[in-house]
Amino acid sequence: MKERPLLDTLTNGGVSSVGRYLQIFVGNTSCWSLLKYETITSVLGPLPGALGYVLRGLSYPWLLGQSGRGTMFGRSMVLRCPGRITIGNHVLIDDHVVLDAKGDSSRIDLGDRILIGRHCILSCNEATIRIGDSASVGPFCFFAAKGDILIGANVSIGSKTQLMAGTHASDDPDLPINRQARIASGIVVEDNVWIGSGATILDGVTIGRNSIVGVDAVVTKDVPPWTTVFGNPARVIQKRKTLGESL
């Protein structure tokens, strides 16, 4: 069960608008952090062309918890609580991507040689999103992490895919859904997985290594390694490799 400490704090009348802004976007209450965040994101965020890429590559690491060599940041990115975001080497983040690490215990960790397509949203709520090396995430994907989303290496995720790690309890019909406890087991995508465009992966699912998830599939339960699944709900249509078979 996950409760609602962040939302309760942000809707508390005792927290000012500036305080809410600092919590949601900047991630701390430092005036220097606020000035640095506002200056870099407002001035350089929308800057077009090669100059924009160069200047964001030089300045965005000042905001992030860690940023490796050769990383490129697209136009009009949204960074929320950037000090809780770490990015490896040679990562390409396309235009209009949202990296949202709000919540005191939230983190976004991107490995090396990763592509994040434009208009993707990676959003945490007291959870972690971790993506391994040499992974690609197509445009318009949405990762909602109320539980941890852990993605392995060499994973390919098609456009408009949703990973929904969490849901609401609904056992009390007299209590509004958004006031009930959050339930989150998390999602695990192991190495060398291919997820087709438009797929939806629901909370509690593990997708085994070397598996394929078909276009528009809705995955509600674990996918064994070396398996191809399609449909809504997703079902096994092929075993890609028999247990014990050599590569």
N, C-alpha and C positions, 0 to 999 in steps of 0.2 A: 504494500500500500504506500502511496505517496500522497502526502497532504499538500496544502496550498500556501506555503509560507511566503513565497514571492508575491503571488497575487494578493494575498491578504495585506502584505506590507504596502504594495503599490496602491491599493484602494483605501488605505487607512487615511482618514481625514487629517491626521497629524503629520503626514508627509507632504511637503510642499511640492509644487510642480517642478522646481529645480531639482529637488531631491529625487523625484521619480525619474527625471531625465538622467541624472547621474547614475542611478541604479540600473536603468534599462540599457542605456547606450554606452556610457563611459566605463562603468564598472567600479568606480571608486569616487570618493568625495574630494579629491585633490583639485585645487584650482589650476595648478600647472597641468594636470592631466586633461582637464576640461579645455583649457586654452589650446593645448597641443592637438587634441582630438578635433576640435572645431576648425582650427586653422588648416590642418592637413586634409581632412575629409571634405570641407566646404570648398577650398580653393583648388585642390589637386584632384579630388574625386571625379568631377565631370570633365576634366581637361582632355580634349581629344588628341588623337594622333600619337606619333612616336614620342613626342615630348612628354605627353601625359604618362605613357608607360614608363619612361625613364625616371621621371620625377616621383611617381608613385613607388617605383621599385626602390628608390633611394630613401623615401620618407616613411612609407608604411611600416617598415621594420621597427621604427621608433614607437609605434603604437602597440605592436603585437608582442605576445609573450616570447616568441622566437620566430625568426624567419631565415631560411637558408639562402644559399647562393642561387642566382639566376631565376628567381621567382618573378612572375609578371602579374600585375594586378590590373584588371579591366576597368572600364569607366563606370562611374556611379555605383560602385560597390557600397553595401551597407555593412558596417562592422559594429556589432554590439558587444560591449565588454571585450575589446580586442586583447587586453592583457591575459585573457584566458584562452587565447587561440595560438597554436603553434603550427608552423608551416615548414616543411622540409625544403630540399633543394630542387630546383628546376620544376617548379609547380606553375601551371598556367591557370589563372582564375579569370574567366571571361566577364563580359559586361553585365552589370545589374545583378550580380550574385549577392545574396544575403548570408553572412556568417554571424549567427546569433548565439552567443554563449552567456546569455543572462542567467542569473542565479549563482549564488555563492559557490556551489560545488560543481558548476557546469564547466565543460572543457570541449574544445574542438581541436583535434590533433590530426594534421594531414602529413603523410609521409613524403617520400621523394617521387619525382616524375609523375605527378598527378595532374589530370585535366578536370576542371570543374566547368561545365557548360553554362552558357548565359542564362540568367533568370532562375538559377537554382536557389533553393532556400534550405539551409542547414540550420535548424533551430533546436536549441536545448532548453530544458526546464529542469534544473538540478540534475543533470545527466551528462553523459559524454558521447560525442560522436568521434570515432577514430577510423581513419581510412588508411590502408596500407600502401606500400610502394607500388608504382606502375599501375594505378587504377584510373579508370576514366568514368566520369559521371556526365551523362548527356544533358542537353538543355531542359529547363523547366521541371527538374526533379524537385521533390519535396521530402525532406527527412525531418520528422517530428520526434524528438527524443525526450520522452518523459522517463523512459528507461534507456539504458546504454544501447547505442547502435555501433557495433564493432564490425568493420569490413576489412577483409584480408587483402593480400597482395594480388596483383594481376586480375582484378575484378573489372568487368565491363558492365556498366549500368546504362540502359537505354533511356531515351528522353521521356519525360512525363511520368517517370516511375515514382511511386510513393512508398516510403518506409515509415510505418506508423507504430512507433514503439511506445504504446501506452493507450489507456482508455479510462473511462469513468466507471466507478461502481454504480450499480443501479438497484440495489437491494432495498432501498427505502423509498417507496413511491410518493411519500409526503415531502421529501426533500428534493429541491431542484437538482438536476443532474450536475450542474456546474459547481454545486456546493458539496457534492459527495467526494469521497476519497478517490485519488488517482490510483489505478492499478497498472503496474508496468513491470514486465519481466525482461524486456529488452529484445533486441534482434541481433543475430550473429550471421554474417555472410562469410564463409570460409574462402580460402584461396582459390583462384582460377575459376571463378563463377561468372557466367554470362546471364544477365537479367535483361529480357527484351523490353521494348518500349511499352509504356503504359501499364506495367505490372504494379500490383499493390502487395506489399509484404506486411502482414499484420503482427502485432505484438506477440512475443513468446516463440517466434519461429527461428530455427537454425537452418540455414541452407548449406548443405554439405559441399565439400570441395569438389571442383571439376563438374559441377552441375549446371544445367541450363534451365532457366525459367522463361516460358514462352511469352510472346506479346499479349498484353492485356490480362495475363493470369492474375488470379487473386489467391495468394498463398496464405492458408490459415493454419497449416501444421508443418512440422519439420520435413525437409526434403533430404533424403539420404544422399551420400556422396555418389558421384558418377551417375546421376539420374537426370532425365529430362521430364519436366512437368509442364502441362498446359491446362487452361480452362478456369472456370469459376464455379466452385472452388477448384484449385489446381489439383490435378491427379497425375500420377506417373504414366507416361506413355512409352518410355524407353529406358532401359538400363544401358548406359553408355559403355560400361565395362563390368565384367563379372568379377566378383570377389576373388582375389588371388591372381587375376590375369595381369600379365606384365604390361608396362606402358607401351 
